[in-house]
């Protein structure tokens, strides 16, 4: 069950466009499991290189998962390479850059 959930999370995260960010909670709500934001975080921790996990932040735009990218500021650097400004571990203009899968994809688009 957990592996299936993780795969669904990865499918959504792969759809987040470059230069945009989403949140753990938005992914959980989109998948119909609104109370599982922490589980989405665990999925991001286990994600492979083909999942742009750096585009998933907390609901305030904080880079709470940055320690899972190793040493330094890898998560911030990946975001900045996509044109996203980060200051004090927080996405600048988070609301403008936020990508909500429920609005962008619609429920019927996810299979």
BELWORA-V999865 format. One record per residue. N is the residue number from 1. RES is the residue in one letter. NEAR is the number of other C-alpha atoms within 10 Angstrom. Layout:
# BELWORA-V999865
N;RES;NEAR, N;RES;NEAR
This chain:
# BELWORA-V999865
1;X;6, 2;X;9, 3;X;9, 4;X;9, 5;X;16, 6;X;18, 7;X;14, 8;X;18, 9;X;23, 10;X;21, 11;X;14, 12;X;17, 13;X;24, 14;X;14, 15;X;14, 16;X;21, 17;X;13, 18;X;14, 19;X;17, 20;X;18, 21;X;26, 22;X;26, 23;X;24, 24;X;23, 25;X;23, 26;X;22, 27;X;26, 28;X;22, 29;X;17, 30;X;19, 31;X;18, 32;X;11, 33;X;15, 34;X;13, 35;X;11, 36;X;16, 37;X;19, 38;X;13, 39;X;18, 40;X;24, 41;X;24, 42;X;14, 43;X;21, 44;X;22, 45;X;15, 46;X;13, 47;X;16, 48;X;11, 49;X;7, 50;X;9, 51;X;18, 52;X;21, 53;X;27, 54;X;21, 55;X;26, 56;X;28, 57;X;23, 58;X;20, 59;X;17, 60;X;12, 61;X;22, 62;X;19, 63;X;20, 64;X;16, 65;X;17, 66;X;19, 67;X;13, 68;X;14, 69;X;14, 70;X;9, 71;X;9, 72;X;10, 73;X;12, 74;X;15, 75;X;25, 76;X;22, 77;X;15, 78;X;16, 79;X;20, 80;X;14, 81;X;12, 82;X;13, 83;X;12, 84;X;20, 85;X;17, 86;X;19, 87;X;9, 88;X;9, 89;X;15, 90;X;17, 91;X;23, 92;X;15, 93;X;12, 94;X;20, 95;X;13, 96;X;9, 97;X;15, 98;X;21, 99;X;23, 100;X;19, 101;X;23, 102;X;16, 103;X;9, 104;X;11, 105;X;14, 106;X;11, 107;X;13, 108;X;7, 109;X;9, 110;X;13, 111;X;6
